[in-house]
Amino acid sequence: MFDPKAIDDIASRLAGAVPPGLNNLKEDLEKNFHAILQGALGKLDLVTREEFEVQKLVLAKTRSKLEDLEKRVSEMELNVLNKAEM
């Protein structure tokens, strides 16, 4: 779901932002940041970019089919109205 390497990178950057006077806590903070991030991101309903792109294509194809069907229905309705008027 979420790239563990990205979580590690974010945790490292957060730990790197710790003031120099707290460097002795840096390693512990990094581990805690990592655990918190992993837990929070694990609760989110995320999809990969690949899954997103696939669904985007499916949606575009479905939208195109829907537009075609709407056009056909309109044409059929016009035909029925024209025949009824004759």
PDB file with SEQRES, HELIX, SHEET and CRYST1 records, atoms N, CA, C and O in Angstrom:
SEQRES   1 A   86  MET PHE ASP PRO LYS ALA ILE ASP ASP ILE ALA SER ARG          
SEQRES   2 A   86  LEU ALA GLY ALA VAL PRO PRO GLY LEU ASN ASN LEU LYS          
SEQRES   3 A   86  GLU ASP LEU GLU LYS ASN PHE HIS ALA ILE LEU GLN GLY          
SEQRES   4 A   86  ALA LEU GLY LYS LEU ASP LEU VAL THR ARG GLU GLU PHE          
SEQRES   5 A   86  GLU VAL GLN LYS LEU VAL LEU ALA LYS THR ARG SER LYS          
SEQRES   6 A   86  LEU GLU ASP LEU GLU LYS ARG VAL SER GLU MET GLU LEU          
SEQRES   7 A   86  ASN VAL LEU ASN LYS ALA GLU MET                              
HELIX    1 AA1 PRO A    4  GLY A   16  1                                  13    
HELIX    2 AA2 PRO A   20  LEU A   25  5                                   6    
HELIX    3 AA3 LYS A   26  LYS A   43  1                                  18    
HELIX    4 AA4 ARG A   49  GLU A   85  1                                  37    
CRYST1    1.000    1.000    1.000  90.00  90.00  90.00 P 1           1          
ATOM      1  N   MET A   1       0.833  -1.171   0.000  1.00  0.00           N  
ATOM      2  CA  MET A   1       0.000   0.000   0.000  1.00  0.00           C  
ATOM      3  C   MET A   1       0.883   1.242   0.000  1.00  0.00           C  
ATOM      4  O   MET A   1       0.948   1.932  -1.017  1.00  0.00           O  
ATOM      5  N   PHE A   2       1.561   1.551   1.090  1.00  0.00           N  
ATOM      6  CA  PHE A   2       2.429   2.715   1.171  1.00  0.00           C  
ATOM      7  C   PHE A   2       3.863   2.231   1.242  1.00  0.00           C  
ATOM      8  O   PHE A   2       4.180   1.303   1.988  1.00  0.00           O  
ATOM      9  N   ASP A   3       4.710   2.850   0.479  1.00  0.00           N  
ATOM     10  CA  ASP A   3       6.107   2.446   0.366  1.00  0.00           C  
ATOM     11  C   ASP A   3       6.831   2.596   1.705  1.00  0.00           C  
ATOM     12  O   ASP A   3       6.950   3.711   2.213  1.00  0.00           O  
ATOM     13  N   PRO A   4       7.322   1.483   2.293  1.00  0.00           N  
ATOM     14  CA  PRO A   4       8.036   1.562   3.571  1.00  0.00           C  
ATOM     15  C   PRO A   4       9.263   2.472   3.499  1.00  0.00           C  
ATOM     16  O   PRO A   4       9.627   3.106   4.490  1.00  0.00           O  
ATOM     17  N   LYS A   5       9.893   2.536   2.343  1.00  0.00           N  
ATOM     18  CA  LYS A   5      11.063   3.400   2.186  1.00  0.00           C  
ATOM     19  C   LYS A   5      10.659   4.872   2.340  1.00  0.00           C  
ATOM     20  O   LYS A   5      11.409   5.669   2.903  1.00  0.00           O  
ATOM     21  N   ALA A   6       9.489   5.218   1.846  1.00  0.00           N  
ATOM     22  CA  ALA A   6       8.998   6.590   1.977  1.00  0.00           C  
ATOM     23  C   ALA A   6       8.729   6.915   3.445  1.00  0.00           C  
ATOM     24  O   ALA A   6       9.016   8.020   3.903  1.00  0.00           O  
ATOM     25  N   ILE A   7       8.178   5.950   4.178  1.00  0.00           N  
ATOM     26  CA  ILE A   7       7.932   6.152   5.613  1.00  0.00           C  
ATOM     27  C   ILE A   7       9.256   6.366   6.328  1.00  0.00           C  
ATOM     28  O   ILE A   7       9.374   7.264   7.162  1.00  0.00           O  
ATOM     29  N   ASP A   8      10.254   5.547   6.006  1.00  0.00           N  
ATOM     30  CA  ASP A   8      11.582   5.704   6.608  1.00  0.00           C  
ATOM     31  C   ASP A   8      12.148   7.088   6.318  1.00  0.00           C  
ATOM     32  O   ASP A   8      12.724   7.726   7.199  1.00  0.00           O  
ATOM     33  N   ASP A   9      11.983   7.549   5.079  1.00  0.00           N  
ATOM     34  CA  ASP A   9      12.502   8.853   4.682  1.00  0.00           C  
ATOM     35  C   ASP A   9      11.825   9.973   5.467  1.00  0.00           C  
ATOM     36  O   ASP A   9      12.493  10.886   5.952  1.00  0.00           O  
ATOM     37  N   ILE A  10      10.517   9.904   5.589  1.00  0.00           N  
ATOM     38  CA  ILE A  10       9.779  10.936   6.331  1.00  0.00           C  
ATOM     39  C   ILE A  10      10.184  10.923   7.804  1.00  0.00           C  
ATOM     40  O   ILE A  10      10.402  11.977   8.401  1.00  0.00           O  
ATOM     41  N   ALA A  11      10.283   9.733   8.384  1.00  0.00           N  
ATOM     42  CA  ALA A  11      10.679   9.613   9.789  1.00  0.00           C  
ATOM     43  C   ALA A  11      12.083  10.179   9.993  1.00  0.00           C  
ATOM     44  O   ALA A  11      12.337  10.852  10.992  1.00  0.00           O  
ATOM     45  N   SER A  12      12.986   9.917   9.068  1.00  0.00           N  
ATOM     46  CA  SER A  12      14.357  10.438   9.167  1.00  0.00           C  
ATOM     47  C   SER A  12      14.373  11.957   9.073  1.00  0.00           C  
ATOM     48  O   SER A  12      15.101  12.625   9.807  1.00  0.00           O  
ATOM     49  N   ARG A  13      13.566  12.496   8.169  1.00  0.00           N  
ATOM     50  CA  ARG A  13      13.524  13.956   8.030  1.00  0.00           C  
ATOM     51  C   ARG A  13      12.925  14.612   9.264  1.00  0.00           C  
ATOM     52  O   ARG A  13      13.386  15.670   9.691  1.00  0.00           O  
ATOM     53  N   LEU A  14      11.898  13.990   9.842  1.00  0.00           N  
ATOM     54  CA  LEU A  14      11.326  14.526  11.077  1.00  0.00           C  
ATOM     55  C   LEU A  14      12.358  14.484  12.205  1.00  0.00           C  
ATOM     56  O   LEU A  14      12.509  15.449  12.954  1.00  0.00           O  
ATOM     57  N   ALA A  15      13.059  13.368  12.317  1.00  0.00           N  
ATOM     58  CA  ALA A  15      14.091  13.245  13.357  1.00  0.00           C  
ATOM     59  C   ALA A  15      15.217  14.232  13.099  1.00  0.00           C  
ATOM     60  O   ALA A  15      15.807  14.751  14.046  1.00  0.00           O  
ATOM     61  N   GLY A  16      15.525  14.501  11.846  1.00  0.00           N  
ATOM     62  CA  GLY A  16      16.568  15.464  11.506  1.00  0.00           C  
ATOM     63  C   GLY A  16      16.198  16.878  11.886  1.00  0.00           C  
ATOM     64  O   GLY A  16      17.075  17.728  12.042  1.00  0.00           O  
ATOM     65  N   ALA A  17      14.910  17.145  12.037  1.00  0.00           N  
ATOM     66  CA  ALA A  17      14.451  18.477  12.412  1.00  0.00           C  
ATOM     67  C   ALA A  17      14.514  18.715  13.917  1.00  0.00           C  
ATOM     68  O   ALA A  17      14.208  19.808  14.393  1.00  0.00           O  
ATOM     69  N   VAL A  18      14.912  17.690  14.659  1.00  0.00           N  
ATOM     70  CA  VAL A  18      15.015  17.794  16.113  1.00  0.00           C  
ATOM     71  C   VAL A  18      16.164  18.753  16.453  1.00  0.00           C  
ATOM     72  O   VAL A  18      17.243  18.656  15.869  1.00  0.00           O  
ATOM     73  N   PRO A  19      15.936  19.671  17.390  1.00  0.00           N  
ATOM     74  CA  PRO A  19      17.009  20.606  17.769  1.00  0.00           C  
ATOM     75  C   PRO A  19      18.268  19.873  18.222  1.00  0.00           C  
ATOM     76  O   PRO A  19      18.186  18.796  18.814  1.00  0.00           O  
ATOM     77  N   PRO A  20      19.429  20.458  17.943  1.00  0.00           N  
ATOM     78  CA  PRO A  20      20.706  19.791  18.275  1.00  0.00           C  
ATOM     79  C   PRO A  20      20.840  19.381  19.739  1.00  0.00           C  
ATOM     80  O   PRO A  20      21.521  18.399  20.034  1.00  0.00           O  
ATOM     81  N   GLY A  21      20.224  20.089  20.640  1.00  0.00           N  
ATOM     82  CA  GLY A  21      20.319  19.754  22.058  1.00  0.00           C  
ATOM     83  C   GLY A  21      19.636  18.442  22.410  1.00  0.00           C  
ATOM     84  O   GLY A  21      19.860  17.895  23.490  1.00  0.00           O  
ATOM     85  N   LEU A  22      18.800  17.928  21.501  1.00  0.00           N  
ATOM     86  CA  LEU A  22      18.067  16.691  21.770  1.00  0.00           C  
ATOM     87  C   LEU A  22      18.575  15.527  20.914  1.00  0.00           C  
ATOM     88  O   LEU A  22      17.854  14.552  20.704  1.00  0.00           O  
ATOM     89  N   ASN A  23      19.799  15.626  20.427  1.00  0.00           N  
ATOM     90  CA  ASN A  23      20.348  14.583  19.564  1.00  0.00           C  
ATOM     91  C   ASN A  23      20.377  13.209  20.222  1.00  0.00           C  
ATOM     92  O   ASN A  23      20.282  12.194  19.531  1.00  0.00           O  
ATOM     93  N   ASN A  24      20.506  13.160  21.541  1.00  0.00           N  
ATOM     94  CA  ASN A  24      20.523  11.866  22.219  1.00  0.00           C  
ATOM     95  C   ASN A  24      19.156  11.168  22.107  1.00  0.00           C  
ATOM     96  O   ASN A  24      19.073   9.951  22.267  1.00  0.00           O  
ATOM     97  N   LEU A  25      18.104  11.917  21.837  1.00  0.00           N  
ATOM     98  CA  LEU A  25      16.767  11.339  21.669  1.00  0.00           C  
ATOM     99  C   LEU A  25      16.430  11.067  20.202  1.00  0.00           C  
ATOM    100  O   LEU A  25      15.391  10.482  19.895  1.00  0.00           O  
ATOM    101  N   LYS A  26      17.302  11.489  19.314  1.00  0.00           N  
ATOM    102  CA  LYS A  26      17.009  11.438  17.884  1.00  0.00           C  
ATOM    103  C   LYS A  26      16.646  10.032  17.402  1.00  0.00           C  
ATOM    104  O   LYS A  26      15.669   9.871  16.670  1.00  0.00           O  
ATOM    105  N   GLU A  27      17.402   9.029  17.792  1.00  0.00           N  
ATOM    106  CA  GLU A  27      17.145   7.651  17.338  1.00  0.00           C  
ATOM    107  C   GLU A  27      15.795   7.156  17.845  1.00  0.00           C  
ATOM    108  O   GLU A  27      15.030   6.543  17.099  1.00  0.00           O  
ATOM    109  N   ASP A  28      15.507   7.424  19.117  1.00  0.00           N  
ATOM    110  CA  ASP A  28      14.211   7.016  19.668  1.00  0.00           C  
ATOM    111  C   ASP A  28      13.060   7.744  18.973  1.00  0.00           C  
ATOM    112  O   ASP A  28      12.026   7.149  18.668  1.00  0.00           O  
ATOM    113  N   LEU A  29      13.258   9.039  18.729  1.00  0.00           N  
ATOM    114  CA  LEU A  29      12.214   9.804  18.051  1.00  0.00           C  
ATOM    115  C   LEU A  29      11.978   9.271  16.646  1.00  0.00           C  
ATOM    116  O   LEU A  29      10.837   9.169  16.197  1.00  0.00           O  
ATOM    117  N   GLU A  30      13.056   8.933  15.958  1.00  0.00           N  
ATOM    118  CA  GLU A  30      12.911   8.417  14.601  1.00  0.00           C  
ATOM    119  C   GLU A  30      12.109   7.122  14.595  1.00  0.00           C  
ATOM    120  O   GLU A  30      11.247   6.929  13.738  1.00  0.00           O  
ATOM    121  N   LYS A  31      12.389   6.229  15.549  1.00  0.00           N  
ATOM    122  CA  LYS A  31      11.630   4.981  15.648  1.00  0.00           C  
ATOM    123  C   LYS A  31      10.161   5.264  15.959  1.00  0.00           C  
ATOM    124  O   LYS A  31       9.266   4.644  15.385  1.00  0.00           O  
ATOM    125  N   ASN A  32       9.924   6.208  16.877  1.00  0.00           N  
ATOM    126  CA  ASN A  32       8.540   6.556  17.226  1.00  0.00           C  
ATOM    127  C   ASN A  32       7.816   7.196  16.045  1.00  0.00           C  
ATOM    128  O   ASN A  32       6.657   6.878  15.776  1.00  0.00           O  
ATOM    129  N   PHE A  33       8.505   8.103  15.339  1.00  0.00           N  
ATOM    130  CA  PHE A  33       7.917   8.716  14.164  1.00  0.00           C  
ATOM    131  C   PHE A  33       7.545   7.648  13.138  1.00  0.00           C  
ATOM    132  O   PHE A  33       6.469   7.689  12.541  1.00  0.00           O  
ATOM    133  N   HIS A  34       8.440   6.707  12.949  1.00  0.00           N  
ATOM    134  CA  HIS A  34       8.212   5.634  11.981  1.00  0.00           C  
ATOM    135  C   HIS A  34       6.963   4.835  12.357  1.00  0.00           C  
ATOM    136  O   HIS A  34       6.113   4.567  11.507  1.00  0.00           O  
ATOM    137  N   ALA A  35       6.857   4.461  13.619  1.00  0.00           N  
ATOM    138  CA  ALA A  35       5.713   3.670  14.080  1.00  0.00           C  
ATOM    139  C   ALA A  35       4.411   4.458  13.946  1.00  0.00           C  
ATOM    140  O   ALA A  35       3.393   3.911  13.523  1.00  0.00           O  
ATOM    141  N   ILE A  36       4.442   5.737  14.303  1.00  0.00           N  
ATOM    142  CA  ILE A  36       3.245   6.568  14.224  1.00  0.00           C  
ATOM    143  C   ILE A  36       2.808   6.744  12.766  1.00  0.00           C  
ATOM    144  O   ILE A  36       1.629   6.614  12.437  1.00  0.00           O  
ATOM    145  N   LEU A  37       3.772   7.039  11.912  1.00  0.00           N  
ATOM    146  CA  LEU A  37       3.452   7.213  10.488  1.00  0.00           C  
ATOM    147  C   LEU A  37       2.885   5.934   9.883  1.00  0.00           C  
ATOM    148  O   LEU A  37       1.890   5.963   9.160  1.00  0.00           O  
ATOM    149  N   GLN A  38       3.528   4.822  10.188  1.00  0.00           N  
ATOM    150  CA  GLN A  38       3.074   3.550   9.627  1.00  0.00           C  
ATOM    151  C   GLN A  38       1.658   3.237  10.109  1.00  0.00           C  
ATOM    152  O   GLN A  38       0.822   2.784   9.328  1.00  0.00           O  
ATOM    153  N   GLY A  39       1.390   3.477  11.388  1.00  0.00           N  
ATOM    154  CA  GLY A  39       0.056   3.222  11.922  1.00  0.00           C  
ATOM    155  C   GLY A  39      -0.994   4.133  11.309  1.00  0.00           C  
ATOM    156  O   GLY A  39      -2.075   3.682  10.931  1.00  0.00           O  
ATOM    157  N   ALA A  40      -0.671   5.423  11.211  1.00  0.00           N  
ATOM    158  CA  ALA A  40      -1.630   6.386  10.663  1.00  0.00           C  
ATOM    159  C   ALA A  40      -1.892   6.128   9.184  1.00  0.00           C  
ATOM    160  O   ALA A  40      -3.041   6.155   8.743  1.00  0.00           O  
ATOM    161  N   LEU A  41      -0.846   5.880   8.425  1.00  0.00           N  
ATOM    162  CA  LEU A  41      -1.021   5.635   7.000  1.00  0.00           C  
ATOM    163  C   LEU A  41      -1.686   4.290   6.741  1.00  0.00           C  
ATOM    164  O   LEU A  41      -2.392   4.124   5.746  1.00  0.00           O  
ATOM    165  N   GLY A  42      -1.462   3.338   7.629  1.00  0.00           N  
ATOM    166  CA  GLY A  42      -2.097   2.024   7.483  1.00  0.00           C  
ATOM    167  C   GLY A  42      -3.610   2.084   7.649  1.00  0.00           C  
ATOM    168  O   GLY A  42      -4.332   1.242   7.116  1.00  0.00           O  
ATOM    169  N   LYS A  43      -4.086   3.078   8.387  1.00  0.00           N  
ATOM    170  CA  LYS A  43      -5.526   3.229   8.607  1.00  0.00           C  
ATOM    171  C   LYS A  43      -6.220   3.896   7.419  1.00  0.00           C  
ATOM    172  O   LYS A  43      -7.437   3.794   7.261  1.00  0.00           O  
ATOM    173  N   LEU A  44      -5.438   4.574   6.594  1.00  0.00           N  
ATOM    174  CA  LEU A  44      -6.028   5.253   5.442  1.00  0.00           C  
ATOM    175  C   LEU A  44      -6.334   4.255   4.336  1.00  0.00           C  
ATOM    176  O   LEU A  44      -5.653   3.241   4.181  1.00  0.00           O  
ATOM    177  N   ASP A  45      -7.358   4.562   3.584  1.00  0.00           N  
ATOM    178  CA  ASP A  45      -7.759   3.701   2.472  1.00  0.00           C  
ATOM    179  C   ASP A  45      -7.065   4.205   1.208  1.00  0.00           C  
ATOM    180  O   ASP A  45      -7.674   4.890   0.387  1.00  0.00           O  
ATOM    181  N   LEU A  46      -5.786   3.861   1.062  1.00  0.00           N  
ATOM    182  CA  LEU A  46      -4.979   4.354  -0.050  1.00  0.00           C  
ATOM    183  C   LEU A  46      -4.848   3.314  -1.152  1.00  0.00           C  
ATOM    184  O   LEU A  46      -4.913   2.110  -0.903  1.00  0.00           O  
ATOM    185  N   VAL A  47      -4.664   3.795  -2.368  1.00  0.00           N  
ATOM    186  CA  VAL A  47      -4.396   2.906  -3.495  1.00  0.00           C  
ATOM    187  C   VAL A  47      -3.071   3.336  -4.126  1.00  0.00           C  
ATOM    188  O   VAL A  47      -2.620   4.467  -3.949  1.00  0.00           O  
ATOM    189  N   THR A  48      -2.477   2.432  -4.845  1.00  0.00           N  
ATOM    190  CA  THR A  48      -1.223   2.757  -5.521  1.00  0.00           C  
ATOM    191  C   THR A  48      -1.517   3.628  -6.738  1.00  0.00           C  
ATOM    192  O   THR A  48      -2.654   3.692  -7.204  1.00  0.00           O  
ATOM    193  N   ARG A  49      -0.507   4.282  -7.238  1.00  0.00           N  
ATOM    194  CA  ARG A  49      -0.656   5.111  -8.446  1.00  0.00           C  
ATOM    195  C   ARG A  49      -1.120   4.238  -9.613  1.00  0.00           C  
ATOM    196  O   ARG A  49      -1.953   4.652 -10.420  1.00  0.00           O  
ATOM    197  N   GLU A  50      -0.567   3.018  -9.690  1.00  0.00           N  
ATOM    198  CA  GLU A  50      -0.943   2.101 -10.772  1.00  0.00           C  
ATOM    199  C   GLU A  50      -2.430   1.758 -10.708  1.00  0.00           C  
ATOM    200  O   GLU A  50      -3.119   1.786 -11.728  1.00  0.00           O  
ATOM    201  N   GLU A  51      -2.927   1.433  -9.509  1.00  0.00           N  
ATOM    202  CA  GLU A  51      -4.353   1.126  -9.353  1.00  0.00           C  
ATOM    203  C   GLU A  51      -5.212   2.336  -9.718  1.00  0.00           C  
ATOM    204  O   GLU A  51      -6.261   2.200 -10.346  1.00  0.00           O  
ATOM    205  N   PHE A  52      -4.754   3.512  -9.318  1.00  0.00           N  
ATOM    206  CA  PHE A  52      -5.480   4.739  -9.630  1.00  0.00           C  
ATOM    207  C   PHE A  52      -5.562   4.950 -11.138  1.00  0.00           C  
ATOM    208  O   PHE A  52      -6.628   5.270 -11.663  1.00  0.00           O  
ATOM    209  N   GLU A  53      -4.449   4.775 -11.832  1.00  0.00           N  
ATOM    210  CA  GLU A  53      -4.418   4.982 -13.280  1.00  0.00           C  
ATOM    211  C   GLU A  53      -5.318   3.978 -14.007  1.00  0.00           C  
ATOM    212  O   GLU A  53      -5.998   4.329 -14.972  1.00  0.00           O  
ATOM    213  N   VAL A  54      -5.316   2.720 -13.532  1.00  0.00           N  
ATOM    214  CA  VAL A  54      -6.184   1.699 -14.138  1.00  0.00           C  
ATOM    215  C   VAL A  54      -7.645   2.112 -13.978  1.00  0.00           C  
ATOM    216  O   VAL A  54      -8.419   2.042 -14.933  1.00  0.00           O  
ATOM    217  N   GLN A  55      -8.024   2.540 -12.776  1.00  0.00           N  
ATOM    218  CA  GLN A  55      -9.414   2.940 -12.534  1.00  0.00           C  
ATOM    219  C   GLN A  55      -9.778   4.188 -13.326  1.00  0.00           C  
ATOM    220  O   GLN A  55     -10.921   4.342 -13.755  1.00  0.00           O  
ATOM    221  N   LYS A  56      -8.819   5.070 -13.520  1.00  0.00           N  
ATOM    222  CA  LYS A  56      -9.054   6.268 -14.329  1.00  0.00           C  
ATOM    223  C   LYS A  56      -9.382   5.887 -15.772  1.00  0.00           C  
ATOM    224  O   LYS A  56     -10.275   6.468 -16.390  1.00  0.00           O  
ATOM    225  N   LEU A  57      -8.649   4.901 -16.302  1.00  0.00           N  
ATOM    226  CA  LEU A  57      -8.925   4.421 -17.661  1.00  0.00           C  
ATOM    227  C   LEU A  57     -10.284   3.741 -17.752  1.00  0.00           C  
ATOM    228  O   LEU A  57     -11.022   3.939 -18.717  1.00  0.00           O  
ATOM    229  N   VAL A  58     -10.610   2.939 -16.744  1.00  0.00           N  
ATOM    230  CA  VAL A  58     -11.915   2.260 -16.717  1.00  0.00           C  
ATOM    231  C   VAL A  58     -13.034   3.301 -16.685  1.00  0.00           C  
ATOM    232  O   VAL A  58     -14.034   3.164 -17.390  1.00  0.00           O  
ATOM    233  N   LEU A  59     -12.865   4.330 -15.877  1.00  0.00           N  
ATOM    234  CA  LEU A  59     -13.872   5.388 -15.783  1.00  0.00           C  
ATOM    235  C   LEU A  59     -14.023   6.116 -17.116  1.00  0.00           C  
ATOM    236  O   LEU A  59     -15.145   6.396 -17.540  1.00  0.00           O  
ATOM    237  N   ALA A  60     -12.925   6.423 -17.775  1.00  0.00           N  
ATOM    238  CA  ALA A  60     -12.990   7.112 -19.068  1.00  0.00           C  
ATOM    239  C   ALA A  60     -13.725   6.256 -20.098  1.00  0.00           C  
ATOM    240  O   ALA A  60     -14.545   6.761 -20.865  1.00  0.00           O  
ATOM    241  N   LYS A  61     -13.424   4.956 -20.108  1.00  0.00           N  
ATOM    242  CA  LYS A  61     -14.083   4.044 -21.048  1.00  0.00           C  
ATOM    243  C   LYS A  61     -15.582   3.956 -20.733  1.00  0.00           C  
ATOM    244  O   LYS A  61     -16.409   3.968 -21.644  1.00  0.00           O  
ATOM    245  N   THR A  62     -15.922   3.868 -19.467  1.00  0.00           N  
ATOM    246  CA  THR A  62     -17.323   3.790 -19.054  1.00  0.00           C  
ATOM    247  C   THR A  62     -18.058   5.077 -19.421  1.00  0.00           C  
ATOM    248  O   THR A  62     -19.195   5.035 -19.892  1.00  0.00           O  
ATOM    249  N   ARG A  63     -17.413   6.211 -19.205  1.00  0.00           N  
ATOM    250  CA  ARG A  63     -18.027   7.491 -19.545  1.00  0.00           C  
ATOM    251  C   ARG A  63     -18.290   7.571 -21.051  1.00  0.00           C  
ATOM    252  O   ARG A  63     -19.343   8.047 -21.475  1.00  0.00           O  
ATOM    253  N   SER A  64     -17.345   7.110 -21.847  1.00  0.00           N  
ATOM    254  CA  SER A  64     -17.502   7.128 -23.298  1.00  0.00           C  
ATOM    255  C   SER A  64     -18.680   6.247 -23.728  1.00  0.00           C  
ATOM    256  O   SER A  64     -19.483   6.641 -24.573  1.00  0.00           O  
ATOM    257  N   LYS A  65     -18.774   5.054 -23.139  1.00  0.00           N  
ATOM    258  CA  LYS A  65     -19.889   4.156 -23.457  1.00  0.00           C  
ATOM    259  C   LYS A  65     -21.225   4.775 -23.056  1.00  0.00           C  
ATOM    260  O   LYS A  65     -22.215   4.670 -23.779  1.00  0.00           O  
ATOM    261  N   LEU A  66     -21.236   5.420 -21.892  1.00  0.00           N  
ATOM    262  CA  LEU A  66     -22.463   6.062 -21.423  1.00  0.00           C  
ATOM    263  C   LEU A  66     -22.894   7.167 -22.383  1.00  0.00           C  
ATOM    264  O   LEU A  66     -24.075   7.280 -22.712  1.00  0.00           O  
ATOM    265  N   GLU A  67     -21.949   7.975 -22.828  1.00  0.00           N  
ATOM    266  CA  GLU A  67     -22.277   9.043 -23.780  1.00  0.00           C  
ATOM    267  C   GLU A  67     -22.830   8.458 -25.082  1.00  0.00           C  
ATOM    268  O   GLU A  67     -23.786   8.989 -25.647  1.00  0.00           O  
ATOM    269  N   ASP A  68     -22.226   7.362 -25.556  1.00  0.00           N  
ATOM    270  CA  ASP A  68     -22.721   6.706 -26.767  1.00  0.00           C  
ATOM    271  C   ASP A  68     -24.148   6.187 -26.575  1.00  0.00           C  
ATOM    272  O   ASP A  68     -25.000   6.344 -27.449  1.00  0.00           O  
ATOM    273  N   LEU A  69     -24.394   5.571 -25.424  1.00  0.00           N  
ATOM    274  CA  LEU A  69     -25.735   5.050 -25.144  1.00  0.00           C  
ATOM    275  C   LEU A  69     -26.763   6.169 -25.026  1.00  0.00           C  
ATOM    276  O   LEU A  69     -27.892   6.033 -25.499  1.00  0.00           O  
ATOM    277  N   GLU A  70     -26.372   7.275 -24.396  1.00  0.00           N  
ATOM    278  CA  GLU A  70     -27.288   8.412 -24.291  1.00  0.00           C  
ATOM    279  C   GLU A  70     -27.640   8.942 -25.676  1.00  0.00           C  
ATOM    280  O   GLU A  70     -28.789   9.301 -25.933  1.00  0.00           O  
ATOM    281  N   LYS A  71     -26.671   8.992 -26.551  1.00  0.00           N  
ATOM    282  CA  LYS A  71     -26.903   9.457 -27.918  1.00  0.00           C  
ATOM    283  C   LYS A  71     -27.858   8.501 -28.646  1.00  0.00           C  
ATOM    284  O   LYS A  71     -28.784   8.943 -29.326  1.00  0.00           O  
ATOM    285  N   ARG A  72     -27.630   7.202 -28.499  1.00  0.00           N  
ATOM    286  CA  ARG A  72     -28.494   6.213 -29.161  1.00  0.00           C  
ATOM    287  C   ARG A  72     -29.930   6.300 -28.643  1.00  0.00           C  
ATOM    288  O   ARG A  72     -30.879   6.221 -29.422  1.00  0.00           O  
ATOM    289  N   VAL A  73     -30.083   6.461 -27.342  1.00  0.00           N  
ATOM    290  CA  VAL A  73     -31.429   6.559 -26.756  1.00  0.00           C  
ATOM    291  C   VAL A  73     -32.134   7.809 -27.291  1.00  0.00           C  
ATOM    292  O   VAL A  73     -33.317   7.763 -27.629  1.00  0.00           O  
ATOM    293  N   SER A  74     -31.405   8.920 -27.364  1.00  0.00           N  
ATOM    294  CA  SER A  74     -31.997  10.151 -27.907  1.00  0.00           C  
ATOM    295  C   SER A  74     -32.445   9.957 -29.346  1.00  0.00           C  
ATOM    296  O   SER A  74     -33.525  10.404 -29.731  1.00  0.00           O  
ATOM    297  N   GLU A  75     -31.618   9.293 -30.138  1.00  0.00           N  
ATOM    298  CA  GLU A  75     -31.981   9.022 -31.535  1.00  0.00           C  
ATOM    299  C   GLU A  75     -33.206   8.128 -31.609  1.00  0.00           C  
ATOM    300  O   GLU A  75     -34.088   8.357 -32.437  1.00  0.00           O  
ATOM    301  N   MET A  76     -33.276   7.119 -30.764  1.00  0.00           N  
ATOM    302  CA  MET A  76     -34.434   6.220 -30.753  1.00  0.00           C  
ATOM    303  C   MET A  76     -35.703   6.984 -30.355  1.00  0.00           C  
ATOM    304  O   MET A  76     -36.765   6.782 -30.944  1.00  0.00           O  
ATOM    305  N   GLU A  77     -35.586   7.854 -29.361  1.00  0.00           N  
ATOM    306  CA  GLU A  77     -36.736   8.642 -28.929  1.00  0.00           C  
ATOM    307  C   GLU A  77     -37.223   9.540 -30.067  1.00  0.00           C  
ATOM    308  O   GLU A  77     -38.427   9.668 -30.289  1.00  0.00           O  
ATOM    309  N   LEU A  78     -36.282  10.163 -30.789  1.00  0.00           N  
ATOM    310  CA  LEU A  78     -36.664  10.994 -31.931  1.00  0.00           C  
ATOM    311  C   LEU A  78     -37.366  10.183 -33.005  1.00  0.00           C  
ATOM    312  O   LEU A  78     -38.353  10.635 -33.584  1.00  0.00           O  
ATOM    313  N   ASN A  79     -36.858   8.983 -33.273  1.00  0.00           N  
ATOM    314  CA  ASN A  79     -37.489   8.101 -34.262  1.00  0.00           C  
ATOM    315  C   ASN A  79     -38.907   7.741 -33.856  1.00  0.00           C  
ATOM    316  O   ASN A  79     -39.811   7.743 -34.691  1.00  0.00           O  
ATOM    317  N   VAL A  80     -39.111   7.434 -32.589  1.00  0.00           N  
ATOM    318  CA  VAL A  80     -40.436   7.084 -32.096  1.00  0.00           C  
ATOM    319  C   VAL A  80     -41.369   8.278 -32.222  1.00  0.00           C  
ATOM    320  O   VAL A  80     -42.515   8.128 -32.644  1.00  0.00           O  
ATOM    321  N   LEU A  81     -40.887   9.468 -31.859  1.00  0.00           N  
ATOM    322  CA  LEU A  81     -41.724  10.668 -31.969  1.00  0.00           C  
ATOM    323  C   LEU A  81     -42.059  10.962 -33.428  1.00  0.00           C  
ATOM    324  O   LEU A  81     -43.195  11.315 -33.745  1.00  0.00           O  
ATOM    325  N   ASN A  82     -41.091  10.822 -34.304  1.00  0.00           N  
ATOM    326  CA  ASN A  82     -41.322  11.082 -35.736  1.00  0.00           C  
ATOM    327  C   ASN A  82     -42.330  10.099 -36.323  1.00  0.00           C  
ATOM    328  O   ASN A  82     -43.177  10.490 -37.127  1.00  0.00           O  
ATOM    329  N   LYS A  83     -42.250   8.849 -35.937  1.00  0.00           N  
ATOM    330  CA  LYS A  83     -43.201   7.841 -36.425  1.00  0.00           C  
ATOM    331  C   LYS A  83     -44.589   8.092 -35.876  1.00  0.00           C  
ATOM    332  O   LYS A  83     -45.580   7.854 -36.567  1.00  0.00           O  
ATOM    333  N   ALA A  84     -44.679   8.569 -34.645  1.00  0.00           N  
ATOM    334  CA  ALA A  84     -45.968   8.839 -34.008  1.00  0.00           C  
ATOM    335  C   ALA A  84     -46.660  10.016 -34.684  1.00  0.00           C  
ATOM    336  O   ALA A  84     -47.889  10.064 -34.740  1.00  0.00           O  
ATOM    337  N   GLU A  85     -45.886  10.960 -35.193  1.00  0.00           N  
ATOM    338  CA  GLU A  85     -46.458  12.129 -35.839  1.00  0.00           C  
ATOM    339  C   GLU A  85     -46.973  11.800 -37.240  1.00  0.00           C  
ATOM    340  O   GLU A  85     -47.812  12.530 -37.768  1.00  0.00           O  
ATOM    341  N   MET A  86     -46.495  10.732 -37.843  1.00  0.00           N  
ATOM    342  CA  MET A  86     -46.885  10.373 -39.216  1.00  0.00           C  
ATOM    343  C   MET A  86     -48.217   9.747 -39.217  1.00  0.00           C  
ATOM    344  O   MET A  86     -48.723   9.373 -40.275  1.00  0.00           O  
TER     345      MET A  86                                                      
END                                                                             
